[in-house]
Amino acid sequence: MIQSMEERRTIRKYTHQDVSSDMLNNLLRVAFRASTMGGMQLYSVIVTRDAAMKEKLSPAHFNQPMVKTAPVVLTFCADFRRFSQWCEQREAQPGYDNFLSFMNAATDTLLVAQDFCTLAESEGLGICYLGTTIYNSDKIIDTLQLPELVFPVTTITVGYPAEIPAQTDRLAFESLIHEEMYHDATPEMINEVYAQKEAMEENRKFVEENGKKTLAQVFTEVRYTKDANEAMSKNLLESLKRQGFIK
């Protein structure tokens, strides 16, 4: 069990110990007390335990091992379908087939997901966020048979830790805080903010292995390239249209 948020770390390897339904459901039930837009609770959570279903989901997450090895995989979805159905059954005309509604539902969803993760870690579980969910949303929509106005926002793998990895670095607190209004960083401030990250041995090795001059080049030319971002943005927009959030 982590003693404080300052000690938290992402867990990608899990023991074979199961996460009981009672524990999982209780954690989710409490997480559902998270702040929500207009009291509407614009989210749904798909719980995946079945090995065959994990196998089907795995390609959408670039076959990251934890998708198959975690006892539980949770897909947190922005969901305006349930609320819209209620409106229609109560002689009210819903108007939530638009991008603003998606953003409201996505915000609701991420608030719940983060509350769940904090609660799960406090109970000794380990978690890992999978950013691949929005990269390959179309595949997840097909696999989980998500209807209109339901959209996958993030996936969390959950289990008991089989490792205690080193914490990843974080930028200095002062570099992330802006008093009263945004204050753009000067070149000197940027140098200071990223100096520690650039000086880390693992990052220096990362630059060398990729044949780059700077760590920033590794991010822009290897890890998160313009071409890849544009391709995945196109796929995301097409999926949002398909699910009825963009006309």
N, C-alpha and C positions, 0 to 999 in steps of 0.2 A: 504494500500500500504506500502511495506517495504521501509524504508528510506535508507538502505544500506545492502550490503551482510552480514555484521556482525549481522544483526537482523533476518536473514532468519531462517525459521523452516519448518519442514515437516508438511503438513496438510493432515489429514486422514478423517476429517468430513467436509461435505460441506452443504451449504444452498440449497434450492430448486431452486434458481435463475439459469436460463439457461446461458450458455456461447454462445453468438451469433456466427453464422457461420462467419459473417464478421470479428469479433474480432479474432476468432481462426485462420481463414485463413490468416489474416494480420500478426499475430504473427508467424505463420509457414513460411510465405513468407519471412519475415525478417530473421528468423532463418536459412533459406536456403542459406543465405550469409556466413555461417560458412566456415572456411577453409575446403578444400576437396582435396583428393588425385588426382593430375593431372587434376583438374577441372572436374572430372568425376561425382561427386555427386552420390555416391554409396549407396543410401538409398531410402526407401519409408516409408510413414507413413500411417497406417491404422487408420481411425477415427471411433470410435464406440460410437454411441449415443443410438441406439435401445436397449430397455430393454431386449428383448429376446436374443440378441447377447451378452450382458453383462452377462446374465445368463449362456450362453454357455461357455464364457471365464472364469467365476468365479472359477470352479474347478481347472483350470490350475494355478491359483494364490492362491491355498489353501483356497479358499472361503473367502478371506479377504473382509470385508464389503465395503470398498471404491470402489471396482470394480463395485458393483451394485449401489451404492449411488452417485457416482460422475457423474455429467452431461455428462462428456466426458472422454473416455478412449482412449489413443493414444498408439498404438504399433509401435515402431520405428524398422524398419527392415533393415538389411544389404542387399543390392540389387545389384547384378552384372548381373542380368537377362536382364534388360533394355539395359545396355551398350553392353552386348554380342549380343543381338538381332540387335542393330544398326550396330555393326561390321559385322555380317553375311549379313545384307542387303546392306552393302557397300563393299562387296567382300574382307573382312578382316577376318582372322581366329582368333577368341578369344581364349585365353588360361587362363581362369580365374576360372577353376574348380579345385582349389587347396586351401590349408590352408592359404597361404600367402594372396591370394585374399580375403578370408574371413576376415582376420585380417585387411586388408586395408579398406574393406567395413564396418566392425564393428567400426573401429576408426572414419570413416566419420559419421557413424550413431550416435555415442555417442557425437561427437562434436555438431551436430545439436540438439540432444535432450537437452544437457545442455544449449545451447544458447536459445532454446525455453523456458526452465524453467526459466531462468534469465529474459527473456522478459515478460513471463506470470506473474511472481511475481511482476515485476515493474508496472504492470497494475492492481494489487490488487487481482490477482488470487492466489489460493493455489495449490501446486502440491505434488505428492508423487511418488517417484521412486519405482517400484516393481521389486526386484531382482529375483522373482520367474519366470520371463520370460525365463531365460536360464535353470532353473531347470526343467521346463516342456515344453520345446520347441516343443516336438512332438505333444502335445495336442493343442498348439497354432497354429502350422503349419496346423493341420487338421481343426481346427475351422475357421481359416481365409483363408483356401485353398491357402496356399502359394506354388508357383511353385518352380522348381529347381532354385538354385542360389539366392533364397530369404530366409532370416533367421531372426527370431525375436531376437532382442538384448536387448531391454528394453521396459518396459511399464510405461507410466506416467498417473496417474489419475489427472484430472483438474477440478476445480470448485471454487466458491467463499467460503472462509473459514467460517465455522460455529463454529470455536474454535480458540483460540490463545494459543496453548500448550507451555509448557516450552521448551526452547532450549535444545537439547541434548549436552552433553559435547564433547569437542574436545581436542586432545593432544596438548601440548605446541608447539608453533610455532618452537622453537629452535630444538625440537626433530625430525622435519620433513625436516630440511634443511641440505644439505651437500655441503660444499664449495669445488669446483674443482673436488672432487672425493668422492666416498662413504666411510664413516667412520663408521665401525661397532661399535655398542654400547657395552660398558662393562656391567657386571652385576650391577654395581653401577648406571650406567646411566639408565638401564632398570628399576630399582627400583624407580628412580627419575621420569622417564617419566610416569609411570603408578600409582604413589602414589595417585594422586588426584582422578583418576577414581576408584581406589580400596577403597578409603576413603568415597566415596559418599554413603549416607544412602540408596538410592534405590538399589545400587549395593551390599551393605553389606546384605541387605534384600534378594536380589536375590540369593546370595550364600547360605544363611541360608535356604530359602524355598526349594532349590534344594538339600539340604543335602550335600553340597560340602565344601571343605576347603578353596578354593581360587576362585576368579572370573575367572581366566584362565581355571579352571576345568569346570566351567559352559559353557564356549565357546566350549571347546574340547569334553566334555562328554554329553552335553545336547543340545546346540544350533546348532553347526556345527561339527558334529561328523565325524570321518574318514570314517566309513561305509556309511554314507549318502553322503558324498562328493564323494566317489568312485562310488557309485551307480548312482548319478546324472552326474558324469563325463562320465560314460559309456553311459548313455542316450544321453548326449550332443554329444558325438562322433558319435553315431549311427544316430542322427538327422542330423549332418553335412554330413555324408555319403549319407544319404537319399536325402539331398538337393543339392548334387553334389559338395560339397566343399572339400571332402576327398574321394579318390578313394580306 
